[in-house]
Amino acid sequence: MSGGAIPRLVIAAPSSGAGKTTVATGLMAAFTEAGLTVSPHKVGPDYIDPGYHSLATGRPGRNLDAFLCGTDRIAPLFLHGAAGADLALVEGVMGLFDGASDRGELSSTAQVAKLLRAPVVLVVDASSQSRSVAALVHGFASWDPEVRLAGVILNKVGSDRHEQLLREAMDSSGVPVLGALRRDGRAGTPSRHLGLVPVAERRAEAVESVGELAARIREGCDLQALLALAHSVPDLPDAPWDPAAELAPATETAAPSARPLIAVAGGPAFTFSYAEHAELLAVAGADVVPFDPLRDEQLPTGTRGLVIGGGFPEVYAPDLSANAPLRAAVADLAASGAPVSAECAGLLYLSRSIDGKPMCGVLPAEARMTERLTLGYREAVALRDNALAAAGTRVRGHEFHRTVLEPGAGADPAWGMTHPQRRVEGFVTGGVHASYLHVHWAAEPALAGRLVAGAARVAAGRG
């Protein structure tokens, strides 16, 4: 059964820094305040923007990444996330046609827009141009005939006169202007490491910022025209992604009578997670319980497995270190052989220390901050059977950090990297699988099934 013609728009830009997140989040908040149920989505692997999207809409922010999940899963994942929504808004990544390095259009906003058959609204930074904006938009509108560039929102407009010049120039472009936003720093969002500071680290300020963004959008954009454009979409023939159906072929899941408890780290220090991970864990047979390593001194009672995702633990290293009871509890769980999946920030938390601050000591490695940003898509293979993946499992992932770990791999590495360079990385020890690599489990649901099956064995005393 197809997912239907969910009204939808893709919010894109000619380049990073034009204001995509400002406009997309403001639109999400404005339409939500108008009484619509809005489904928020983000192109690419970014975890932080979806936090602002979720704050604006009250629904989980979901990622659409064709490199991580494959082009065939984009529409199904979209339909799964947008179920029951009146409107879906998709924020793009980088420039409209920018994708994975050396992979053509793969993972670009343009590719996702085509896969979703969705019109594109281009957010243009107009701060240093007037008539040239029409030439810029004409180029983007004509570059790929399969991309429907259906409207423009002019951002960082300086004055009424500036707006008049821009609109006059755009009159000859054939692309309608659907909004014009003045330069305004009141709704700013602080950035870190090529992205925004996560909502969980500044929730009160973030709520105020999102409210201000909604007000600016209502004042400067034609919401009725945008909504009409969103309704002008065809049906998507795909069936929504179904975590239960995805896991059906998996060889390992928990027995229906044994639902092991898997604790998932959250709070301000561990904000990076894909919504589909918890859904897959639950469908695989686990009770999923969140905990906050900054505040909780013990793991949830009955924990038989642990997932520690990404975030910025280096920012909270003193507080994480000060929570010695939880660090000891995590170390004890790992020593018991229970399955532990740790990605990036989780990897650092399991190390001996971050910048000299003691951590859990599960891994024989030290972490430290550097000035160098490691960023990019990766391809990898599991070198041996472990708690997360069977030997030979091939995955695509994303790396994003300014830390280094010494050593960078254990005697049994978590992954053998195959692209863009060959190397080994991460740690497998007992039931622990720890790596810098962020992997989207929707592309490899067996990872969730294997983790839950391992936790069930521990719960049954067969670990």
ABEGO torsion letter per residue (X at the ends): XBAEBBBBBBBBBABBGAGAAAAAAAAAAAAAAAGBBBBBBBBEABAAAAAAAAAAAGBBBBBBBAAAAEAAAAAAAAAAAABGBABBBBBBBEBAABBBBGAEABGBAAAAAAAAGBBBBBBBBAAABBAAAAAAAAAAAAABAABBBABBBBBGBABAAAAAAAAAAAAAAGBBBAEBBBBBAAABBBBBGGBBBBAAABAAAAAAAAAAAAAAAAAABBAAAAAAAAAABBBBABBBBBAAAAAAABABBBBAABBBBBBBBBEAABABBBAAAAAAAAAAGBBBBBBBAAABABBBBGBABBBBBBEBAAAAAAAAAABAAAAAAAAAAAAAGBBBBBBGAAAAAABABBGGBBBAGABBBBBBBBABBBBEBBBBBBABBBAABBBGBBBBBBBBBABBBOBABBABBABBBAOABBBBBEBBBEABBBBABBBBAAABAAAAAAAAAAAAAAAAGAX
